[in-house]
């Protein structure tokens, strides 16, 4: 659905609702955003929407959610902003969050996992941030192995005995820094080695910019 923003920006909205069938039949339906991804087609608009992202979080300070912000070369239908959201029927206190971090040479990995327990849904964000201007010193294969390892650890801790399935690895990467074929091949290899039969589809999304010094930002949604 397309709509005009207050500043005459053209928006594209995509929303998916996840709920556990029968769980809320006799209870009030409270739908809350669980995972957001905002795509912006011009670098000049990035700063204002980083602030908007903080406003979204502050609206519900006790509700854990994941938010990705990326700048892309262009969007369909000449849109300025494209907004993707996954919403769930739950309460903020029914969510859990796990954050794992690992420092490597010239970079840092961060994995944030949020779980909606009634729906057995997990949203995971894994990012790679440069800690040095020398990106050429990064061992990409080692980094990707560690990113998948941390991802696997986070979902195992959160899902427990539940049989959760990763539905996709939406991989945003700085196309001026990271080479797509090497990233895709290395990520696929690491997933096959560590995830067994539960290998998510790898979706590559080249971007012009990411917040701060991030060069890779992966979003994954898991459901039982």
PyMOL commands that set and color helices and strands:
alter all, ss='L'
color gray80, all
select helices_A, chain A and resi 43-59+76-78+92-94+135-137+140-159+180-195
alter helices_A, ss='H'
color red, helices_A
select strands_A, chain A and resi 2-4+10-18+31-40+66-71+81-89+95-104+107-116+121-130+165-174+202-207+209-210+214-223
alter strands_A, ss='S'
color yellow, strands_A
deselect
rebuild
show_as cartoon
